[in-house]
């Protein structure tokens, strides 16, 4: 198993987003198992022909999403994605549910807002 990333310069997504998306996809699919050590920021940037800041931005986003974890000088690893991602999603969902109730949305209206947001995020029209 190895990390496979191809950057499409003509794609609509920024290079950092392409790096973030490819790593996230591979971690969630199991192609990169939990505990897999990722290349250093500089190493991956060099191999992809990107600036180190571009890869660092992708790694920061992945860490914020719970997909990867940095263990200091030991490196960056694929996290137990199911656990971290599920915890993060659950916490965000709880915060949304509490806010929706506070501002007076009905359960149906709150769910409709989530469905609309998911369709927009995933590019589905319905």
WOUR-V890565 format. One line per field, one symbol per residue. ss: DSSP state (A for helix, B for strand, O for the rest). phi: phi as a letter, one per 20 degrees, with the letter a starting at -180 (. if undefined). psi: psi as a letter, one per 30 degrees, with the letter a starting at -180 (. if undefined). A space follows every 10 residues. Layout:
ss: ???
phi: ???
psi: ???
This chain:
ss: OOOOOOOOOO OOOOAAAAAA AAAAAAAAAO OOOOOOBBOO AAAAAAAAOO OAAAAAAAAA AAAAOOOBBB OAAAOBBBOO AAAAAAAAAA AAAAAAAAAA AAOOOOAAAA AAAAAAAAAA AAOOOO
phi: .cfccdedfe ffefgffffg fffffffffn fdfgnfeeff gfffgffemd fgffffffff ffffemecce dlffpdcfff ggffffffff ffffffgffg ffenffgfff ffffgfffff femeeq
psi: klkjkkkjff lfkleeeeee eeeeeeeeff ejlkfkklll eeeeeeffhl keeeeeeeee eeeefgelkk hbffaklkli eeeeeeeeee eeeeeeeeee eeggkleeee eeeeeeeeee efgkf.
